[in-house]
């Protein structure tokens, strides 16, 4: 192992996010004491020590993964790439027997054949670290692929305007994989999106929350974890823990400290319900695995049977979108009913909703304003917010 790599020096890092969540993630980094740098579509730059990289993986709720830039050089010919790749400190992140995955993109560069670039990079890795196995090559940025090999070390290689940037993934499995969601209902929302929505709304776990269309419970579970100050990554491992020479003892201390910081119970009422019994069963199983089953009041009931707990808080809903042709019309009554139930039972509460169709949103008859624009399941979605009044 190179002697100079796992020190307290800062590394150039990039928190990958779903489009729309960049500012949310930047706010999270700031709250962790890690000043965010440049914000661009799809992520946030920052500088961090190895301990801070682990902390970011452990605590970021809205990021998809954290990658670390390890080399950058200009190349216009393959012999230049081969020579430069030999100087990359591969042995700082790999040891014999490790499995490697590469993701490569080439844009607006003289070296435009990604497979040929990957071949040269692969050769430099296997020469530098004997016994390494390269499992495969994919397109860089393919973070929507749920077939990730969690135990393989990912390197991202990007050629843009003849500049080759090589980054190592510090996360491993995508960060939305908290480890609790094994059971799903229809159209589940990713954990990182659910948490990002809550954070964008400014919900901090100090006021009650209701999700009357909870599906497999992701919104309510992420809310419970926020309310209890639980680190979203506390029960999973990260690639940076496997790097040769990584300060794993200190990482273990940081993980133990995160567990000690968690509150024993959610300080506010968290209510989740759904008319689908299977969804409630899935939500209960997921909440149990997440360690928050006692914090969420789960009900199998229709929307019309909603009952608000004491106090004033937030109602948050991810309703059916009606994104396919012919699906929106039958949902008009559901959205209208949602508005009527809110006015009858949640007057004075705040209301937020994932909306993909303005005509359906209008049926709720509340004065919405946009809070966030994201994509869920490939569908453009706006997060809209309103205060609930008793008058339509």
N, C-alpha and C positions, 0 to 999 in steps of 0.2 A: 504494500500500500504506500502511496506517496505520503510523505511525512507532513505535508503542509496543507492537507485538504480539510480535515475535520477539526477546525479550530473555531475560535469565536469571531473570525472574520465574516463579513456580510457576503451573502450570495445574491445574485440577481434572480429574482423569482417572479412568477406569474400565476396569479389565481385565476383559473379558468372558470367562467360563469356561463349560465344560460343567458342568451340575449335579453337585455332588460334588467338584469340583476346586478350589473356592474357597480352602480353606486351603493347598493345595499351591501355588497361585499366590501367595498372600500370603507364604509362605515363600520363594519365588523372589524376589519383590520385595525382601524384607528382605536376602537374600543379595547383591543388586545394590546395596545401600546406599540403597534407596528405601523408606522406612518405609510399610507398608501402613496404610490407614485402615479404615473400616468394611467389614466383610465381610457380604454379603447373598447370598441365593440367586441364582446366576448371575454373580457377579463380586465384585471387590474395588476399593474406592476408594483413590486415592492422589493426591498432589500431586507435580508434576514439571516441570522445565524442559524446553525443547525437546530438549536433549541427552539428558536422562533419558528422555523419551518415545521417542526413537530407540533408546536403550539397551534399554528395555523390549521394544520390538518385536524388536530383534536377538537378545535373550537369553532371553526367556520361552519355556519349552518347553511349558507346560500351558495357556496362555491362547489364546483364539480370536481376539481382536482387542483393540486399545486405542483407546478413544474419549476425546475431550476435550470437556468442557462449555464452550461458548462464550457461552451466554446462558440466562437464566432469568427469567421474568416472569409475573405473574398476568394472565389475560385471561378475560373473560366475554362478549365480543362481537367480531365480525370486524374492526371498525374499530380496536379495541384491538390485535388481533393484527397488523394491517397496520402500525400506527404502531410497535409494538415491534420488528417484524421489520426495519423500515428501519434500526434502530440496531444490528443485528448486524453485526460486522466481516467480512462475506462476502469482501471483497477481501484479507483476510489469508490466505485459504485457497484462493482461486480467481483465475485470470487469464483473459483473453479466449481463447476457443477450448477451454477446459476442458469436460468433460462431468460432469454432476452426477446423482446418484441420491438420492432421498429415501425415507426409511422413516418412516412416520407412524402413531402410535396415539393414540386418544382414549378415555379412560376416566373415568367419574364427573365429567364436565365439561359445562358448558353448550355448548361447541363440541364436538359429538360426531361430526361428519361428517368423517372423515379426508381424503377427497378435496377437500373445500372448504378445509380447513386447508392441505393441500398446495398448492392453487392459490395461496393468498395468500403462502405462503412462496416458492413458485417465482417469483411476480411480484417479490417483494422482491430475490431473488437476481439475476434478469435485469436489473432496473433498476440494481442496485449495480455489477454487473460485466458490461459489454457483451460480447456474443459468446459467452456461456456457453450450453451446450445442456443441457437437462434431459432425461435419457434415460428416466426412469420413476419410478414411485412404488410402494413396496411396504409391507408391514406391518413395523413396527419389531420387531427381535428375530429376524428371519428368517434367522439365521446358519446354518441347516442347508441353505440354498439354495446348491448348488454352481454355480449359473449366474451368480455375481457377475461384473459387468463390472469387471475388475481395474483398468482405467485411469480409471474414473469416480470422482470424489470423492463419497463417501457422507456425507450428513448425516442424523442421527437426530432426529426431532421427536417429543416425547412430551408429551401433555396429560393430566395426572392431577390431579384435584381443582382444576381451573381454573388450574393452574400449568403453563406451557409451558416445557419444557426442550429446548434445541437443542444437539446435540453433533456434532462433526466426527470422522470416523473417521481415525485416523492410520496404520492398517495397510495398507489396500488389500485385496488378496486375503486371505482368512482365514489366520491364522498356521499352521494345520496344513499349509498348502501350502508345504512346504519347498523344493519343486522337484525332488525326487528320485523321487517315486513316480509313474511313468508306467505301470508294469506292475503289475497287481493279481491276486491269487488270489481265491478265494471269501471273502465276508464280511470284507473288510479292516477293520482297526481304524484309526481316525484317529491321525495322528502325535501330536497333542496328548494324546489319551487314553493312548497307549502310554507317552509320556514321563511323564505325570502318574501313571500306575500305578507306574512305576519309582521316581519321587521319593517317592510315598506309602509305598512299601515301604522307603525309606531306602537304596536301592541307589545307590551313588555312584561306581561304576566301579573299585573297588579289590578286588573279589572276582570270581571267574569267574561266568559266566551261561550257562545252557542254555535254549533254546526248542525243544523237540522236536516242536512242531506250528506251525512258523513262518509258514506261508502265504507271503505276498509279502515277509516279512522285516521288517515295520515295527518290531516289538519289538526285534529284534537291532540294527537300524540305529540306532534311538533310543538304545539302550544303548551302541553304539559311539561315538555323538556325545557322550554324557555322559562316557564313559570317556576320550575324547580331549580333553575340555573344548572342544568345537566349538560355536560359536554356531549355533543352529538356523536363524537367518535370515541367515546370512552370504552366501548366494548368491542372495538375492532383494531386490527393492526394496519400499519402503513409501510410502504416500501422503504422509507428512509430509516426505519428501524433495522433493516437488513443490510444496510451499507457497511462495508468493512471499516472498522474503526469508529463507527457512529457511537455517540455517548449514550448508550442504551440504558445505563444505570440512571442517568439524569432524566432520560425520557420516562423511565418507570416512576421516578419521583414526581414528574410533572403530571403523569396520569393519576397517581395517587392523590395529588393535591386537587385535581379536578373532581375526583370522587368526594373528597372531604368538603369541597365548596358547595356541593348540591344540597338543596333544602330537603328535609325528610318528607315533606308533603307540599302539594300545590297550595298557595295561600288564597286562591280564589276558586270559585265554582267553574268547572269546565263540563259542558253538557254536549253530548253528541247523540244524534238519533238518525234513524233511517227507516223507511217503510219496508225495506228488504231484510228479512230475517237472516239470510246468508251474509249480507254485508255486516250486520251487527255481530255475527259470530266471528267473522274475519277481523273486525275492529277489536273485539275483545281479546282474541288470540294475539294480535299484534301489540296491543297495549300491555298485555302480560309480558311478552318478550322484551318490550322496551322498559319494563320496570315501572310503568305509570298506571297500571290497571286501577289502583285505588284512587287515583286522582281524577278520573274521568267518569262521569255519570252517563252510562250508555242506555239508550232506550230503543226498543223496537216499536216504532209508532209512526203514524202518518204526519205529514207536515201540519195539518190542521190541529193536531193534538199537542203542539208545541207548548211548553210551559217554561217561562223565564224564571231563573233563580232570583233571589233577592239582589238588589243593587242595580247599577247601570253599567253596561259593558258593550261588547261587540258581538254582533251576529255575523258570521262569515260563511259563505255558501259557494260551493263549486257545483252549479246545477248542470243538467244536460244542456249541451250547446245547440243541438239541432243543426249541426254543421253540414249534414248531407242534404241534398235536394229532397224536399218533401217532408223533412223532419221538423222544421220550425213551427209550422202551423199547429200541430197537435200539442206543442209545448206552451202555446199562448195562455191557455187556462192555468197551467202550472205556475207560470211567472205571475199572472194576475193574482192567483191564490196566495203566492208568497208575499206579495205586497199587502194583501188584505190581512193575512195572519200577523205580519210585522206590525201593522198599525193597531191591530186589536190587542196584541200581547206584549209588544216590545217598544211601546212609545217611549221616547227619550233615549233609546239605545242608538248606537252607531251600527250601520250596516254596510258590509262590503261583499262584493260578488265578482266572480270570474264571469266575464261577459264576452261572448264571441259574436253576438248578433244584436244590433241596436234595436231592431223591431221587437225582439223578445224583452230586452231590457226595459223598453218603454212601458211594457205591460205592468211592471212593478209600481210605476207612478211615484217615484221618489226623485228628488233633485240631485242626480248623480254628478260627480266629478271624477275625472280619470286620476288614478294614483300611479299606475304601472302598466307597461305593455310588455307582454311576454308571449311565448309560444308554449302550448301544452298539448303534447301528442301531435305536434306538427301544426296545430291550429293557432292562428293569431288570436290572442286573448287580451282583453283589457281588464284590469282590476279597477272597479268603480266603487265609489264610496258615497254615502249619504247619511244624514241624520234622519231618524224615523220620527215622523209626526203622525198625529191621529187623522189628518185630512189627506185625501188622495189628490 
